[in-house]
């Protein structure tokens, strides 16, 4: 039997419960294994954009980290094609909401989540009375999609400018950010903005209590205890988000010190990684604190054994704003630091040779335009088999110049353009993303790899 222990308030006793998740399950358990950015994808988790996206109004955009209001149905159609493309390569594509519903089938887990939401969202007794008896699916909907003021007469007078008691998680389909699989464990993140603070909590419930995951406490890294303490005491802790974390190899982690990820957080993480993982080196990329490049994976992604897709000014040798790197050596008694002039140089010194392929090609205007629409945010389905938005035409042309066959998603799914995973062919699969790209995140942002083949 599994014990749930999630502290809620500073002085009172935490809720304790015993679950029945040891019961046999139809599918086999998942052993996490991610030691690269490019190993063939075997198992991956996504989240289909739901009603949490449809209910966002203009007055909420700033706080919800959006630049525009998306058409939800259009985004779902595009996301469904994306999921089908993933399933063309991966053995299994899981959806977060399905996983959460399955996790909440256990009454003890439901009770714990209700208790936690009551505290973290400061819910009134009236609201608590309405959600305490919800079933698994209904509670999952509340946790993801929020609660509107006018639903079930929660409030007599709804404020049109603040229409939610629990705000919807409109960013949750960018599932990369709240949790990252590193090796055989899960790095639980801390979101920099209030709009996303609830996301790591929901991921922790799935990873800790879902019958197929059940990640042991020793395999939760860094923010597990710290994040729960922050929820309990309502304190701010340094941000660390998954879009800034790249698993370069089983020994090297690349992390962007960005608008969303604090250097202090990376220092704390480095201490944890020394004892909990095989990681020996952390390369900290010192980034501008700018929304235009909120995460490292908006300007740099690994796409093949010796290739990376990059925003040129910040990575190519003659770029006008090459980003410096701080190397953190974790192999000694204490973490040792060393300055490096660029990421490509730092990776070279770790035995990882990468040739840059330029997002937007050689035209400086196209580079900036296509970086804004996530032209550098490619996702590797296998070495040299990647997907990116079809609107990034100049990036696709540049990939073609480097030997990639550029094909569209429909042709892959119909069998007209089958992907040969023999290591000899390279593909750039163009994904419809007119709506999805308006949310400022690309294919890598929308995926959480659980299992990849080891290189």
N, C-alpha and C positions, 0 to 999 in steps of 0.2 A: 504494500500500500504506500501511496505517496503523500507526504505531508505538505500542505500549503502553508507558507509562512511569509505573508506580505504585510509589513508594518504599515499602519494607516495614520495614527495620530501620535504625537509626541509622548503623552503620558499614559494613555490607556493601553491595555493589553492588545496585541495584534490578534487578528482573527486566525484561528487554527482550525484546520479541517483535514479529513482524510478522504482521498479520492478513490474511485473505483476504476481508474484508467488502466489498471493492470489486466482488465478483461481482454480476451483475444480480439484482435482486429482483423478486418478483412485483408488489408494490405500489409506488406512487410515494413519493418522499421527503416528509417532513413539514417544512414551513418554519414554525417557531414564530412565532406572532403573537397576543399578548394585550396590548391597550392599554386595557382597561376591565374592569369586573366584570360588565357586563350585555350586551355585544354578543352577537348570536346565536351560540350555541355551534356550532362546526363539527367540531372534533376534541377528544376528551377521553380521559384515561387514568383508569382505576379499578383497584382490586384486590379481587377477590372473596374474602371471608373464607374461608380454607382450614383445614386441620387444625391450623395454628398456634393457632387459637382453641379448638379442641376439647381440646387437650392441656394447657390451663392449669388449675392446681389452686389451691385457696384460699390456700395458703401463699405463692403467687407473686403474688397480686393486687396487693399494695402496690407491689412492685418493678416490676410490669408496668403500673402506673398505671390499674388497673381497680378499680371499686367492687363488682363482682359477677362471678360466673361466667356467661358467656353460653351459651345453647343454640346451638351452631354451625349446625345444620341450619336452624333457624328464621331465624337471621341471614342465611344464604345465600339462602333463599327470598325474604326481604325485599330483599336486595341485588340479586337477579336482576330483580325488578320495577323497582327503581331504575335498573338498567342498561337495561332495555327502555324506560323512560321517556326516558332520555337519548338512546337511539337513535331515538326518535320525532321528535327535533328535530335532533340532530347527524348529520353525514354519516358519522362513524366513532367508535366507542367501543372503545378499546383496553384490554387488561388487562395490568397490570404483569408478572405471572408469565409470560404468553405472550411478552411482549417480552423478558424476561430469558432465557427458554429459547431464543428465536431468536438473541439476542446470543451465547449460550454455544455455539452450533453451531460457532463458530470455536475450534479447539484452543488457539490462543495466548491467547485471552481466557479460556478455562476455566483454563488454567495460571496465568494472572495472578490470577484470583479465588481459586483454591486457595491460592496463595502468600500472598495478602492475608489470607484467613480464618485461615490457619495462624498468622500473626503476631498479628492483632488479637484472635483468640479464644484464643490461647496453646494451640494444639492439640498433643497429644502425637504422637510418631512413629507410635504405633499407630493413632491416628485418621487422621493424614495418609495412612497406607498404605491406609486404607479409602476415602478420598474422592478420592485423586489420579487414579484411573482412572474416576471416574463420568462418565456421559454428560451432555448438556446439561440434560435434564429432571430427572435425579436430583440434579445439583449445585444447580440452582435450588431444588429442594425442600429441600435441606439449608440453603441460605442463608436461606430464608424460614421454614421450619418447624422448623429446629433438629435436634439429634441427641440422642436420649434416652440416658441412661447405659447401659441394658440392651441397646440395639440392638447386634447383632453382637459381643456380649461386649466392648464397649469398656472396661467396668469390671467387676470381679468382683462387687463388692457395690454395688448402686445405693442412693443415699440418697433415701428417699421425700420428703424435704423440699427436695431440690435435684436433681430428676430429669433435668437436662439438662447435657450437655457444651457444646452451643451452644443458647442459649435461643431459643425461637420468637419471631417478630416479630408478636405478637398485635395490635399497633396499626397494622400496615401498611395495613389497609384505609382508615385515615384518611390517604390518600395525599397530601393537600394539604400536610402539614407538612414532609416532608424536602426538597422542591424546589418552586420556584414559577417559572412562566414569566412574565417581564416583558419586554414588547416582543418582540424577536426572540431573546432569550437566556434562559438558565436560571440562576436564583439558587439555588445549592446551599446548603442550610441546615446548621446545627449543632444537634443535638438536646440539650435541656437534661438529659435523664435517660439513664442507661446503657442502659435497656431498648430505646431507640430509636436508639442510636448507629450501628448497622449500616445503617439505612435509607437515609441519603444515599449511602452507598457503593454500594449496589445500584442506586440511581437513576443514579449517575454512570456506572456501566458501561453501562446502557441508553442514556443520552443521548449518551455519547461514542462507543459502538461499534456500536449497533444500525444496520443498513443504512439504515433509514428516517429516522433522527434525525441521527446523526453531527454533534452540535453542536461547532463549532470552539472551541478553547480560549479564544479572545478573547471568545466569547459565554457563557462560564461566569463568573458574577459572584461576587465576595466570598470565599466559603468554599472554593472549589475547592482552591487550593494550601494554604490554612490548615488545612482539614479533613484533607487528606492528611498534613500535617506533624504534626497532633495524633494521628492514627492511628499514625504512625511512632514518635513519642516518647511516646505514651500520656500526653499532657497534656490538661488541660481548657481549652477555649476558650469564649468567651462564647456563650450560647445565642441562636439566631435561628431561629424556626419559622414555617412558612408560614401557619398559622392566624392569625398576627398581621399578615400582609401583605396589603393591599388595593390593587389597581391602580385608583385613582380616575380616572385619565386617562393619556394618553401622556406627561404632564408631571408628574403628582402621584402620589406613593406615600404611603399611609397605613399606619403601623406602630404596633402596640401594644407599649409597654414593659410586659410582663406577667410572670406567674410563669415563663414559658418563654423570653421574649426579653429580652436585656439591653440597657440603654441604650448600653453600650460597644460592643456588636455593631452597633447602628444607626449609631453614629458611624463605625465602620470601614466599614460598608456605604456610607454617604453619600459617603465619599471615592472609593470604587470607582465608584459610579453617575455621578459627575460626568464621568468620562472614557469610560464604557462604554455609556451609555444616553441616551435623550432626557429622562430624569427631571430636572426642575429644582427640585422642591420635595419634601421629606419632611416629613410631619406626624406627629410622635411623640406618641401618646396615652399619657399617664401613668396607668397602670391600677393597681388594687390587686393585690398579689401573693397571689392567692387561687385555689384549685382550682375554686371555683364559677364562675370566669370565667377559665379558664386561657389563653385566646386572645382577641384582639380580636373575631374572628368569632363568638364565643359571645354577644356583646352588641351587635354592630353589623354589618349587611350591607347593601350597596347592591342595590336590587331593580328600579329603573326610572330613567329619565333624571333625575327630580326627587324620588325617594322612597328612603328607607332604612328598614329594619326595625331597631328599636333596643330596648334595655332602658332604659325611660324614665328612671329615677333618674339615669342617668349621661350623658344626652344632651339631653333636652328642657330648654328654658330655665328652667323652674321646678323641675327635678329636685333632690332633696336631696343628691346626690353627683355633680354634673356634673364630668366629667374634664377637666383642663386639657391643653393641647397645647403642645409646643415645635415651632415651625416652623424647618426647616433649609433655608435658601436655598442651592442648589448652583450658582447662576449666576455668582457672583463668583470672584475669585482664591482666596478662602478661604471655607469654609462659614460663613454668617452665621446666627445663631439669634435667634428672637423668640418671646416668650411669647404664647399665645392662651388666652382664657378657656374655649373649648369647641371640639369638633371641628366642629360645624355652622357656627360662626362662622369658623373657620379655612378650611373649605372654601368658604364664601361669599366670603371674601377672594381665593380662587383662581379665582373665577368658576363654582363648582360649587354650585348651589342645591339643597338637599335638604330635603324635608319629612319629619319623623319619623312613622313608624307604629309604634304601641306593641306590643311583644311582651306578650301577656297582656291587652291591652285597657286599660281604665281602673282595673281592680281591682288594688290593690297586692299582694294575696295571689297572685292569678293571675299577675301579672307575675313574681314570684319563682319560683313553681312551674314556669311554662313556660320561663323562662330556664334553669332547671336541666335541662330536657329539650330544650334547643336550639331553643326557639321563635324565637329571633332568628337562628338559623344557617340562613337560607334560601339557596338556590342559584338564580341566574338562568339560565334556559335561553335567554332572549332578553329584551329590555327589557319589563318588566311581566309576564313569564311566569316564575313561580318555583315551586319545590317546597319543601315542608317536611313534617315529620312530622304524621300525622293526629291524634296524641294532643294536639297543641297547639290545642285547640278554640277557646279564647278568642282566640288570635292569629289564627286563621282568621276568626273573627267580625269582628275589627277590620279585617282586610284586606277583607272583604266590605263593610264600611261605607265603605271607601275605593275602591269600584268594582271590586274583584277578583271574578271569578266563581270560586267555590270548587268544585272538582271533585276526584274521587278518581282514583287512578292506573288502576284497572281500567277505568273508563269511558273514559279517554283511550286506553288500549291497545286496547280493543275497538272503538273508533270511535264509541262512543255520545256522547262529549264531545270532538270534535276541537278542537285548538288552532289558532286563526286568528292567524297571525303577521303581521297587517297594521298593527300599531302602534296600532290603535284599541281592541282588546280586551285586558283584563288578566285573568290567571288565577293562581290559587294552587292548585297540584296537590298534593293530600294523599297522602303516601307512607306505606305501612305501615312501622312502625318500632318495634314493641314490644321486640324483641330488640336491634336496632341502637342504639336510643336509650339502652339501659342501659350502653353503652360510653362514654357522655358525648361524643358527637360527632354532628353533623347532616349534612344533604345537602352543604353546602359543604365540610365536612371530608373527605367521601368522594370528592371530585372533583379532578382536576388538569387544568384546561383547557389545551390545547395551541394551539388556534386559535379565535379569535372574530372575528366581523365587526367591522370598524372602524366606529365611530359617526360 
